[in-house]
Amino acid sequence: MPIPPEEVRRIARLANLEFSPEEIERFSAELSRILDYIDQLKEVNTEGVEPLTHVFDRRGSGRADVVGPCLPAEVALRDTPERQDNFFRVPRVVE
């Protein structure tokens, strides 16, 4: 399905993008190839294939979210270069 350069310009304008004439021609060809590939995929027989939310079987891949003991502040802060009370002290990065 050919995508005319005018359509690429319209899409670029909607996306607030600017392209050179060479880029317009290249994107026109690339978008046409993408749509041709999608047309090919429409021909694939998917009868009886269950829809997926992920390409891999994701069941049982996580661990249980269990509350455990907290790390004591003294242990967490013992190697910090600078601290203030029970907090990490870091240099200001936003003026």
C-alpha positions in Angstrom: 0.0 0.0 0.0 1.9 3.1 -1.2 1.9 6.1 1.2 2.2 9.3 -0.8 4.6 12.0 0.4 1.7 14.3 1.1 0.5 11.9 3.7 3.9 11.7 5.3 3.9 15.6 5.4 0.5 15.6 7.0 1.5 13.0 9.7 4.7 15.0 10.3 2.7 18.2 10.8 0.4 16.5 13.2 3.4 15.2 15.2 5.0 18.7 15.0 8.0 17.3 13.1 10.0 18.8 10.2 11.6 16.6 7.5 13.7 17.4 4.5 12.3 16.3 1.1 14.8 13.4 1.1 13.5 12.2 4.5 9.9 12.6 3.3 10.6 10.2 0.4 12.5 7.8 2.6 9.7 7.7 5.2 7.1 7.3 2.4 8.9 4.2 1.2 9.5 2.8 4.7 5.9 3.3 5.8 4.7 1.6 2.6 6.8 -1.4 3.3 5.5 -1.6 6.9 1.9 -1.5 5.7 2.7 -4.2 3.1 4.1 -6.4 5.8 1.0 -5.9 8.0 -1.1 -6.9 5.0 1.0 -10.1 4.8 0.4 -10.8 8.5 -3.4 -10.5 7.9 -3.2 -13.6 5.7 -1.8 -15.8 8.5 -4.3 -18.4 9.8 -4.8 -17.7 13.5 -7.8 -19.9 13.9 -7.7 -21.5 17.3 -4.8 -19.5 18.6 -5.4 -18.0 22.0 -4.6 -14.3 22.4 -1.5 -13.5 24.4 -0.6 -10.6 26.7 3.1 -11.5 26.4 5.1 -13.7 24.1 6.5 -15.7 27.0 4.6 -17.7 29.6 4.8 -15.3 32.5 3.0 -17.4 35.2 4.9 -18.0 38.3 7.8 -15.8 37.3 7.6 -13.5 40.3 8.1 -14.0 44.0 5.7 -13.4 46.7 5.6 -9.9 48.1 6.4 -10.6 51.8 7.3 -8.0 54.4 10.6 -8.7 56.0 12.8 -7.1 58.6 14.1 -3.6 57.8 17.8 -2.9 57.6 18.8 -0.9 60.7 19.7 2.7 60.0 23.2 2.3 61.5 24.0 -0.6 59.1 22.5 1.3 56.1 24.4 4.5 56.9 27.8 3.1 58.1 29.6 3.5 54.7 28.0 6.8 53.6 30.5 9.7 53.2 28.1 12.1 54.8 25.0 11.8 56.9 22.7 13.9 59.0 20.9 12.1 61.8 19.4 9.0 60.3 19.5 10.3 56.7 21.9 10.2 53.7 23.3 13.7 53.0 23.8 14.3 49.3 25.0 17.4 47.4 22.3 19.7 46.0 21.8 19.1 42.3 18.9 21.5 41.6 19.4 25.2 42.0 
